[in-house]
Amino acid sequence: MRRSASLLFIGLACGLFACATTGSTPPGRATRTPAADAPRESPDLDSFVHLVIDLGSSGTRMCLYRVSHPKRGGACRLSTERPVCSRVSGGLAKLTRGHRPNRIGTLVEGPLRRAWELLGDAQVGGDPTLRSQVRAAVALGTGGFRDRSTGQPLNRPEWRLLFSEVERFMKQEAGLAQIVAWPITGEEEGRLAWLGLAQTAQQPTDFAAIEAGGATIQLAVGSSAGARTLVEVASDPLGQDVIFERFVEGRSADRRAFAVCFDPKHPSKQDGPQCTELLQREVFQRSAVRRLAERSSPRRLYGLGLAFGEQFRSYPAAAPWPTKQDRAMHPSLSLSAIRELTTLLCPLTDAEIRPYAPNALAIQHSDPRGAGRACYYLAYRSALLATIQPVAAAATIHAADEDQWPRGAAIAGDFFPACR
């Protein structure tokens, strides 16, 4: 299995301005910028609205970012105005894989049209005025478009056509002359996420970000000093869904060993510490993220992606483990508390987990085949964090809004020439 790390130098693409949604965007809704946050025009700045389309493995998200650029030249900056985002479930990579060319346009247009319409629907949190101001856009494919062995983007003919259809749709609907649409590597995703985080007000100059998706994981460790920023990124094809499928569809010996993580018929036999140890040894021991963490100095560590967002939103933070009634993010969590919670909840049924975490996505399932995975997801996060603990100052992980790499993409000169 191929793993990779890369060293990237990136210019400081904007000042330290915050721009993030207040929470995750549920499928079929948009998050809207409050009118009171409307930015003031500056005679020294040009203002643009950039659209970033996240073609993820589990859904499609569109976000509108207001961006400013100095008229005398310089890097783009994100507005303090919060972005407007919409999300529809269902990853386009999975939806189109293996289909004939004449089917791709129809398969792609439905989700794109729903997400685009939500952006302009004020009744569900959209902003038709802001959407009408879009002048440039980028659509980037992430983990779902990558090879599960190498982590690199796959060059499939139906996916080449998919990106062409995305370009066609956005040119037609938004009247854009040009749109960038292509898949990105895990290293590029990690770099953009670090850049997005760097726009947050009062951000330290040295910090790290771990992102865990369904297909890949990325660790970005960076420092900013002067006019340039140095970011080192490691990426592995070890996302939580890929690893789950590897064990449950693997050899009988692998399935037996995995019973400490996933045994829906006998959940009392599931064991949090044993599952965490199994995943550390068999999954993360030889990973690129481990090597990068071990050669990095401790610093503030952020947890990104759906996996860590779920830990911050759905589960209690510390003993005595009071019920987590809402979906607001904990600002930070100790790694030891995550391990303790994994030990507590792993032997429980979904019904027994509900008093602790009634909103946990792992216990919300209409298909019975999805039951019983909470232990695995908790232990997966615990094992990954134990693997990269050397880079986590005070053995703590901090929350961040979920649109970090799109924030970075919104002011990246690679995609928007006005920001070069």
C-alpha positions as CSV (number, residue, x, y, z in Angstrom):
1,M,0.0,0.0,0.0
2,R,1.5,3.3,-1.1
3,R,1.6,6.2,1.3
4,S,2.9,9.7,0.7
5,A,4.0,12.9,2.3
6,S,4.9,16.2,0.6
7,L,6.5,19.5,1.5
8,L,4.6,22.5,0.2
9,F,5.5,26.2,0.3
10,I,2.4,28.4,0.1
11,G,2.1,32.2,0.1
12,L,0.1,33.8,2.8
13,A,-3.1,34.0,0.7
14,C,-5.0,36.3,3.0
15,G,-4.9,38.0,6.3
16,L,-6.1,36.3,9.5
17,F,-9.8,36.7,9.0
18,A,-12.5,34.3,10.1
19,C,-15.0,32.9,7.6
20,A,-16.8,29.7,8.6
21,T,-20.3,28.3,9.0
22,T,-21.6,27.9,12.5
23,G,-22.3,24.3,12.1
24,S,-22.5,21.4,9.7
25,T,-25.0,21.8,6.8
26,P,-27.5,19.0,6.9
27,P,-28.4,17.5,3.5
28,G,-31.2,19.4,1.7
29,R,-30.6,22.7,3.5
30,A,-28.4,25.7,3.2
31,T,-26.7,27.9,5.9
32,R,-27.3,31.6,5.4
33,T,-25.3,34.7,6.3
34,P,-27.1,37.0,8.7
35,A,-27.9,40.4,7.0
36,A,-26.2,42.2,9.9
37,D,-22.9,40.7,8.9
38,A,-22.9,42.3,5.4
39,P,-19.4,43.7,4.6
40,R,-18.6,47.3,4.1
41,E,-17.1,48.3,0.7
42,S,-13.5,49.6,0.8
43,P,-12.2,51.9,-1.9
44,D,-8.8,50.0,-1.8
45,L,-10.3,46.6,-2.3
46,D,-12.0,44.7,-5.1
47,S,-14.7,42.4,-3.9
48,F,-15.6,39.0,-5.5
49,V,-17.9,36.1,-4.7
50,H,-16.2,32.7,-5.3
51,L,-18.1,29.5,-5.4
52,V,-16.4,26.3,-4.2
53,I,-18.0,23.0,-4.9
54,D,-16.9,20.0,-2.8
55,L,-17.5,16.8,-4.7
56,G,-17.1,14.6,-1.7
57,S,-17.3,10.8,-1.2
58,S,-20.6,11.1,0.7
59,G,-22.2,14.2,-0.8
60,T,-22.0,17.4,-2.8
61,R,-21.5,20.8,-1.0
62,M,-21.5,24.2,-2.5
63,C,-20.3,27.3,-0.6
64,L,-20.3,31.0,-1.5
65,Y,-17.4,33.0,-0.2
66,R,-17.0,36.7,-0.4
67,V,-13.4,37.5,-1.1
68,S,-11.5,40.8,-1.3
69,H,-8.4,41.6,-3.3
70,P,-6.2,44.8,-2.9
71,K,-6.5,47.0,-6.0
72,R,-2.7,47.6,-5.8
73,G,-2.0,43.9,-5.8
74,G,-1.5,41.3,-3.2
75,A,-3.1,38.2,-1.8
76,C,-6.9,37.6,-1.6
77,R,-8.6,37.7,1.8
78,L,-11.7,36.0,3.0
79,S,-14.4,38.3,4.3
80,T,-15.5,38.2,7.9
81,E,-19.0,37.4,6.5
82,R,-19.9,33.8,7.0
83,P,-20.3,31.8,3.8
84,V,-23.6,30.5,2.5
85,C,-23.4,26.7,1.9
86,S,-25.8,24.0,0.7
87,R,-25.3,20.2,0.8
88,V,-27.0,17.2,-0.8
89,S,-26.2,13.6,0.1
90,G,-24.8,11.1,-2.3
91,G,-21.3,11.2,-3.7
92,L,-21.1,11.7,-7.4
93,A,-18.0,9.4,-7.8
94,K,-20.0,6.4,-6.5
95,L,-23.1,7.5,-8.3
96,T,-21.4,7.5,-11.7
97,R,-18.8,4.8,-11.4
98,G,-19.1,2.1,-14.1
99,H,-22.0,3.9,-16.0
100,R,-22.1,4.4,-19.7
101,P,-21.1,7.9,-21.0
102,N,-24.7,8.7,-22.1
103,R,-25.9,8.3,-18.5
104,I,-23.4,10.6,-16.8
105,G,-25.1,13.9,-17.6
106,T,-28.4,12.8,-16.2
107,L,-26.8,11.3,-13.1
108,V,-24.8,14.4,-12.3
109,E,-27.3,17.1,-13.1
110,G,-29.9,16.1,-10.4
111,P,-27.6,16.6,-7.3
112,L,-26.0,19.7,-8.8
113,R,-29.3,21.3,-9.6
114,R,-30.6,20.6,-6.0
115,A,-27.5,22.0,-4.4
116,W,-27.5,25.1,-6.7
117,E,-31.2,25.8,-6.1
118,L,-30.8,25.5,-2.3
119,L,-28.0,28.2,-2.5
120,G,-30.6,30.6,-3.9
121,D,-33.6,29.6,-1.8
122,A,-34.0,32.0,1.1
123,Q,-36.6,29.8,2.8
124,V,-34.0,27.2,3.6
125,G,-31.1,29.5,4.3
126,G,-29.9,30.3,0.9
127,D,-29.0,33.8,-0.4
128,P,-30.2,34.5,-4.0
129,T,-28.5,37.9,-4.1
130,L,-25.1,36.5,-3.2
131,R,-25.6,33.6,-5.6
132,S,-26.3,36.0,-8.4
133,Q,-22.9,37.7,-7.8
134,V,-20.8,34.6,-8.4
135,R,-18.1,35.3,-11.0
136,A,-15.7,32.4,-10.6
137,A,-16.0,28.8,-9.3
138,V,-13.9,25.7,-8.6
139,A,-15.3,22.1,-8.3
140,L,-12.8,19.7,-6.7
141,G,-13.2,15.9,-6.2
142,T,-11.8,14.5,-3.0
143,G,-11.5,11.0,-1.5
144,G,-14.2,9.3,-3.5
145,F,-12.2,9.9,-6.7
146,R,-9.0,8.3,-5.3
147,D,-7.6,4.8,-5.7
148,R,-8.1,2.9,-2.4
149,S,-4.6,1.4,-2.6
150,T,-2.5,4.4,-3.6
151,G,-4.7,7.3,-2.5
152,Q,-4.1,9.0,-5.9
153,P,-6.9,10.3,-8.2
154,L,-8.1,7.6,-10.6
155,N,-8.3,8.5,-14.3
156,R,-11.6,6.8,-15.2
157,P,-13.4,7.8,-18.4
158,E,-16.8,8.3,-16.7
159,W,-15.2,10.6,-14.2
160,R,-13.5,12.7,-16.9
161,L,-16.9,13.1,-18.3
162,L,-18.4,13.9,-14.9
163,F,-16.1,16.9,-14.4
164,S,-16.9,18.1,-18.0
165,E,-20.6,17.9,-17.0
166,V,-20.0,19.9,-13.9
167,E,-18.2,22.6,-16.0
168,R,-21.1,22.6,-18.5
169,F,-23.8,22.9,-15.7
170,M,-22.1,25.7,-13.9
171,K,-21.4,27.7,-17.1
172,Q,-25.1,27.3,-18.0
173,E,-26.6,28.0,-14.6
174,A,-24.3,30.7,-13.3
175,G,-23.3,32.2,-16.6
176,L,-19.6,31.6,-15.8
177,A,-17.0,31.9,-18.6
178,Q,-14.7,29.4,-17.0
179,I,-14.7,27.0,-14.1
180,V,-11.9,24.8,-12.7
181,A,-13.2,21.2,-12.2
182,W,-10.8,18.3,-11.4
183,P,-9.9,15.8,-8.6
184,I,-7.3,16.7,-6.0
185,T,-4.8,14.6,-4.1
186,G,-4.9,14.1,-0.3
187,E,-1.8,16.2,0.0
188,E,-3.6,19.1,-1.9
189,E,-6.6,18.7,0.3
190,G,-4.5,18.9,3.4
191,R,-2.7,21.9,2.2
192,L,-5.9,23.7,1.4
193,A,-7.4,22.8,4.8
194,W,-4.3,24.2,6.6
195,L,-4.6,27.4,4.5
196,G,-8.3,27.7,5.4
197,L,-7.6,27.3,9.1
198,A,-4.8,29.9,8.9
199,Q,-7.4,32.6,8.0
200,T,-9.0,32.3,11.5
201,A,-8.5,35.3,13.8
202,Q,-5.8,34.9,16.4
203,Q,-4.6,31.6,15.0
204,P,-1.1,30.6,16.2
205,T,1.7,30.6,13.6
206,D,2.4,26.9,14.2
207,F,-0.5,24.4,14.2
208,A,-1.5,21.1,12.7
209,A,-4.7,19.6,11.3
210,I,-5.8,16.0,11.0
211,E,-8.6,15.2,8.6
212,A,-10.3,11.8,8.4
213,G,-12.7,11.1,5.6
214,G,-14.4,7.9,4.3
215,A,-11.5,7.2,1.9
216,T,-8.4,9.0,3.0
217,I,-6.7,10.7,5.9
218,Q,-4.5,13.8,5.8
219,L,-2.2,15.4,8.4
220,A,-0.9,18.9,7.7
221,V,1.8,20.4,9.9
222,G,2.7,24.0,9.2
223,S,4.4,27.1,10.3
224,S,4.1,30.7,9.1
225,A,6.7,33.3,9.4
226,G,7.1,36.4,7.3
227,A,5.7,36.4,3.8
228,R,5.8,32.6,3.2
229,T,4.3,29.6,4.9
230,L,5.8,26.1,5.1
231,V,3.3,23.2,5.3
232,E,4.2,19.5,5.2
233,V,1.4,17.1,4.4
234,A,1.1,13.4,4.8
235,S,-1.8,11.4,3.3
236,D,-2.8,7.8,3.4
237,P,-5.7,5.8,1.8
238,L,-6.9,4.8,5.3
239,G,-10.3,6.4,5.7
240,Q,-12.8,5.0,8.1
241,D,-15.1,3.5,5.4
242,V,-12.2,1.9,3.5
243,I,-10.8,0.3,6.6
244,F,-14.2,-1.0,7.8
245,E,-14.8,-2.6,4.4
246,R,-11.3,-4.1,4.3
247,F,-12.0,-6.0,7.5
248,V,-15.6,-7.1,7.0
249,E,-14.9,-8.2,3.4
250,G,-11.5,-9.7,4.1
251,R,-10.2,-13.1,5.0
252,S,-12.0,-15.0,7.7
253,A,-9.0,-14.5,10.1
254,D,-9.4,-10.7,9.6
255,R,-13.1,-10.9,10.3
256,R,-12.6,-12.8,13.5
257,A,-10.0,-10.4,14.7
258,F,-12.3,-7.5,13.8
259,A,-15.0,-8.8,16.1
260,V,-13.6,-6.8,19.0
261,C,-14.6,-3.7,16.9
262,F,-17.7,-4.9,15.2
263,D,-19.9,-7.8,16.4
264,P,-23.5,-6.5,16.0
265,K,-25.0,-9.8,17.1
266,H,-22.9,-9.9,20.3
267,P,-22.0,-6.3,21.1
268,S,-21.0,-7.2,24.7
269,K,-17.9,-8.9,23.1
270,Q,-16.7,-5.7,21.5
271,D,-13.8,-4.2,23.4
272,G,-12.7,-0.6,23.0
273,P,-9.0,-0.9,24.1
274,Q,-8.5,-4.1,22.1
275,C,-10.1,-2.6,19.0
276,T,-8.0,0.6,19.3
277,E,-4.8,-1.5,19.6
278,L,-5.8,-3.6,16.6
279,L,-6.3,-0.6,14.4
280,Q,-3.1,1.1,15.6
281,R,-1.1,-2.1,14.8
282,E,-2.7,-3.2,11.6
283,V,-3.8,0.1,10.0
284,F,-1.8,3.1,11.3
285,Q,1.6,1.7,12.3
286,R,3.2,2.1,8.9
287,S,1.3,5.2,7.9
288,A,2.8,8.4,6.5
289,V,0.8,10.4,9.1
290,R,2.5,8.6,11.9
291,R,5.9,9.3,10.5
292,L,5.1,13.0,10.0
293,A,3.7,13.3,13.5
294,E,6.7,11.7,15.1
295,R,9.2,14.1,13.5
296,S,7.1,17.2,14.3
297,S,7.1,19.3,17.4
298,P,4.0,19.4,19.6
299,R,1.5,22.2,18.6
300,R,-2.2,23.0,18.5
301,L,-4.0,20.2,16.7
302,Y,-7.3,20.5,14.9
303,G,-9.6,17.7,14.0
304,L,-11.4,18.1,10.6
305,G,-13.8,16.0,8.5
306,L,-17.0,14.2,9.2
307,A,-15.3,11.7,11.6
308,F,-14.0,14.3,14.0
309,G,-17.0,16.6,13.5
310,E,-19.1,13.7,14.8
311,Q,-16.9,13.3,17.9
312,F,-17.2,17.0,18.8
313,R,-20.9,17.3,18.0
314,S,-22.5,14.1,19.2
315,Y,-20.7,12.7,22.2
316,P,-20.2,13.9,25.8
317,A,-16.8,15.4,26.5
318,A,-15.7,13.9,29.8
319,A,-16.8,11.8,32.8
320,P,-19.4,11.5,34.3
321,W,-20.6,11.6,30.6
322,P,-23.8,13.6,30.7
323,T,-26.1,13.2,27.8
324,K,-25.0,15.3,24.7
325,Q,-28.4,16.7,23.8
326,D,-27.5,19.2,21.2
327,R,-25.2,19.2,18.1
328,A,-23.0,22.2,19.1
329,M,-19.3,21.4,18.9
330,H,-17.2,21.0,22.0
331,P,-14.3,23.5,21.6
332,S,-11.7,20.8,22.4
333,L,-11.4,17.3,23.7
334,S,-8.6,15.4,25.5
335,L,-7.3,12.3,23.8
336,S,-7.5,10.4,27.1
337,A,-11.3,11.3,27.4
338,I,-11.9,9.9,23.9
339,R,-10.2,6.7,24.9
340,E,-12.2,6.4,28.1
341,L,-15.5,7.0,26.2
342,T,-14.5,4.4,23.6
343,T,-14.0,1.9,26.4
344,L,-17.3,2.8,28.0
345,L,-19.5,2.6,24.9
346,C,-17.9,-0.2,22.8
347,P,-19.7,-3.1,24.6
348,L,-23.1,-1.4,24.3
349,T,-26.0,-1.8,21.9
350,D,-27.2,1.2,19.8
351,A,-30.1,1.5,22.2
352,E,-27.8,1.6,25.2
353,I,-25.6,4.3,23.6
354,R,-28.6,6.5,23.0
355,P,-28.8,7.9,26.6
356,Y,-25.2,9.2,26.2
357,A,-25.4,10.4,22.5
358,P,-28.9,10.5,21.2
359,N,-27.8,12.4,18.1
360,A,-24.9,10.2,17.1
361,L,-25.0,9.4,13.4
362,A,-23.8,5.9,14.0
363,I,-27.0,5.0,15.7
364,Q,-29.3,6.8,13.2
365,H,-29.9,4.2,10.5
366,S,-32.8,3.1,8.4
367,D,-31.0,0.1,7.0
368,P,-30.4,-2.6,9.7
369,R,-27.0,-3.4,8.0
370,G,-25.8,-0.1,9.3
371,A,-26.4,-1.0,13.0
372,G,-23.6,-1.7,15.5
373,R,-20.8,0.4,14.0
374,A,-20.5,3.0,16.8
375,C,-17.7,1.1,18.6
376,Y,-15.7,0.8,15.4
377,Y,-16.0,4.6,14.6
378,L,-15.1,5.6,18.2
379,A,-12.1,3.2,18.3
380,Y,-11.0,4.3,14.8
381,R,-10.7,7.9,16.0
382,S,-9.0,6.9,19.2
383,A,-6.4,4.8,17.3
384,L,-5.7,7.5,14.8
385,L,-5.3,10.1,17.5
386,A,-3.0,7.8,19.5
387,T,-0.9,7.4,16.4
388,I,-0.4,11.1,15.9
389,Q,-0.3,12.1,19.6
390,P,3.4,13.4,19.3
391,V,2.1,16.4,17.4
392,A,-0.8,17.2,19.7
393,A,0.2,19.8,22.3
394,A,-1.3,18.9,25.8
395,A,-2.7,15.7,24.2
396,T,-5.7,17.7,23.1
397,I,-7.6,18.0,19.8
398,H,-9.5,21.2,19.0
399,A,-12.6,21.7,16.9
400,A,-12.9,23.6,13.7
401,D,-15.7,24.2,11.3
402,E,-16.0,21.6,8.5
403,D,-15.4,23.8,5.5
404,Q,-11.7,24.3,6.0
405,W,-10.3,23.1,2.7
406,P,-13.0,24.9,0.7
407,R,-12.1,28.1,2.6
408,G,-8.5,27.6,1.5
409,A,-9.6,26.9,-2.1
410,A,-11.6,30.1,-2.2
411,I,-8.5,32.3,-2.0
412,A,-6.0,30.0,-3.8
413,G,-4.4,31.5,-6.9
414,D,-4.2,28.0,-8.3
415,F,-7.9,28.1,-9.0
416,F,-8.8,31.9,-9.0
417,P,-6.4,34.0,-11.2
418,A,-7.5,37.2,-9.4
419,C,-5.9,35.8,-6.2
420,R,-2.4,35.3,-7.8
